[in-house]
Amino acid sequence: MRKPKLYGMRKYWPHLNEAGAEAEREKLSAAQGAKCGICQKPESGFKMRLAVDHNHKTGLVRGLLCYRCNKFVVGRHTLETATKLLDYLRIEETK
């Protein structure tokens, strides 16, 4: 039998009720200064709230990201591909 799908903030913190999960998101926001964890733009500068970024394999929450950073920076990479990208970009630095 499949587990029921959780929605809202509870999908990131399934052991909490919705209010507790929302409180966890607010703690993350405060810890990051209410800014995207990558581009550092303030949450107030976006139409949508920052997304809860998490590891899809482990389910562990990493932080809050804007839509662009979540989908196009983190969403397209694994640790292996990000490392390869960094190695490639460092080539220019050594020339």
C-alpha positions as a LaTeX table, in Angstrom:
\begin{tabular}{lrrr}
\hline
Residue & $x$ (\AA) & $y$ (\AA) & $z$ (\AA) \\
\hline
Met1 & 0.00 & 0.00 & 0.00 \\
Arg2 & 1.31 & 3.46 & $-0.93$ \\
Lys3 & 1.69 & 6.24 & 1.60 \\
Pro4 & $-0.72$ & 9.14 & 1.12 \\
Lys5 & 0.92 & 12.12 & $-0.60$ \\
Leu6 & 1.55 & 15.09 & 1.67 \\
Tyr7 & 1.03 & 18.62 & 0.39 \\
Gly8 & 2.16 & 22.06 & 1.49 \\
Met9 & 5.03 & 22.39 & 3.93 \\
Arg10 & 4.26 & 18.98 & 5.48 \\
Lys11 & 5.85 & 17.22 & 2.50 \\
Tyr12 & 9.21 & 18.55 & 3.74 \\
Trp13 & 8.56 & 17.98 & 7.45 \\
Pro14 & 6.11 & 15.03 & 7.55 \\
His15 & 6.50 & 14.55 & 11.30 \\
Leu16 & 4.98 & 18.01 & 11.95 \\
Asn17 & 1.50 & 19.41 & 11.50 \\
Glu18 & 1.03 & 22.18 & 8.90 \\
Ala19 & 1.59 & 24.98 & 11.44 \\
Gly20 & 4.78 & 23.35 & 12.74 \\
Ala21 & 6.08 & 22.80 & 9.21 \\
Glu22 & 5.36 & 26.44 & 8.35 \\
Ala23 & 7.27 & 27.47 & 11.50 \\
Glu24 & 10.27 & 25.40 & 10.28 \\
Arg25 & 10.14 & 27.23 & 6.95 \\
Glu26 & 10.09 & 30.56 & 8.77 \\
Lys27 & 13.18 & 29.51 & 10.79 \\
Leu28 & 14.98 & 28.71 & 7.53 \\
Ser29 & 13.95 & 32.07 & 6.11 \\
Ala30 & 15.24 & 33.91 & 9.19 \\
Ala31 & 18.53 & 31.96 & 9.12 \\
Gln32 & 19.04 & 32.96 & 5.46 \\
Gly33 & 18.07 & 36.58 & 6.07 \\
Ala34 & 14.90 & 36.07 & 3.98 \\
Lys35 & 17.10 & 35.74 & 0.87 \\
Cys36 & 17.63 & 33.05 & $-1.76$ \\
Gly37 & 20.38 & 30.69 & $-0.62$ \\
Ile38 & 22.22 & 31.04 & $-3.95$ \\
Cys39 & 21.62 & 34.41 & $-5.62$ \\
Gln40 & 21.01 & 36.22 & $-2.30$ \\
Lys41 & 18.10 & 38.27 & $-3.67$ \\
Pro42 & 15.53 & 39.11 & $-0.98$ \\
Glu43 & 12.31 & 37.13 & $-0.92$ \\
Ser44 & 10.38 & 40.40 & $-1.08$ \\
Gly45 & 11.77 & 40.94 & $-4.59$ \\
Phe46 & 9.96 & 37.91 & $-6.00$ \\
Lys47 & 6.30 & 37.38 & $-6.86$ \\
Met48 & 6.37 & 33.90 & $-5.31$ \\
Arg49 & 7.74 & 32.79 & $-1.96$ \\
Leu50 & 11.13 & 31.10 & $-1.92$ \\
Ala51 & 10.91 & 27.37 & $-2.56$ \\
Val52 & 11.97 & 24.80 & 0.00 \\
Asp53 & 14.94 & 23.07 & $-1.63$ \\
His54 & 15.42 & 19.45 & $-0.63$ \\
Asn55 & 17.29 & 16.35 & $-1.69$ \\
His56 & 14.83 & 14.20 & $-3.62$ \\
Lys57 & 16.61 & 10.98 & $-2.62$ \\
Thr58 & 16.97 & 11.60 & 1.11 \\
Gly59 & 14.15 & 14.09 & 1.62 \\
Leu60 & 16.44 & 16.33 & 3.69 \\
Val61 & 15.80 & 20.07 & 3.43 \\
Arg62 & 18.80 & 22.16 & 2.33 \\
Gly63 & 17.38 & 25.68 & 2.37 \\
Leu64 & 15.21 & 28.18 & 0.53 \\
Leu65 & 15.77 & 29.13 & $-3.10$ \\
Cys66 & 14.08 & 31.40 & $-5.62$ \\
Tyr67 & 12.33 & 29.71 & $-8.54$ \\
Arg68 & 15.18 & 30.41 & $-10.96$ \\
Cys69 & 17.95 & 29.05 & $-8.71$ \\
Asn70 & 15.84 & 26.06 & $-7.68$ \\
Lys71 & 14.88 & 25.02 & $-11.22$ \\
Phe72 & 17.83 & 26.10 & $-13.33$ \\
Val73 & 20.85 & 26.03 & $-11.03$ \\
Val74 & 20.24 & 23.25 & $-8.50$ \\
Gly75 & 17.52 & 21.41 & $-10.42$ \\
Arg76 & 19.80 & 20.64 & $-13.36$ \\
His77 & 22.76 & 19.37 & $-11.39$ \\
Thr78 & 23.94 & 16.62 & $-9.14$ \\
Leu79 & 27.08 & 16.95 & $-7.06$ \\
Glu80 & 28.96 & 15.15 & $-9.83$ \\
Thr81 & 27.75 & 17.42 & $-12.65$ \\
Ala82 & 28.23 & 20.56 & $-10.54$ \\
Thr83 & 31.82 & 19.51 & $-9.82$ \\
Lys84 & 32.43 & 19.00 & $-13.54$ \\
Leu85 & 30.95 & 22.43 & $-14.24$ \\
Leu86 & 33.22 & 24.05 & $-11.65$ \\
Asp87 & 36.25 & 22.27 & $-13.09$ \\
Tyr88 & 35.32 & 23.53 & $-16.54$ \\
Leu89 & 34.88 & 27.13 & $-15.36$ \\
Arg90 & 38.24 & 27.00 & $-13.56$ \\
Ile91 & 39.99 & 26.36 & $-16.88$ \\
Glu92 & 39.55 & 30.05 & $-17.74$ \\
Glu93 & 41.05 & 31.06 & $-14.40$ \\
Thr94 & 44.27 & 29.15 & $-15.11$ \\
Lys95 & 44.85 & 30.72 & $-18.55$ \\
\hline
\end{tabular}
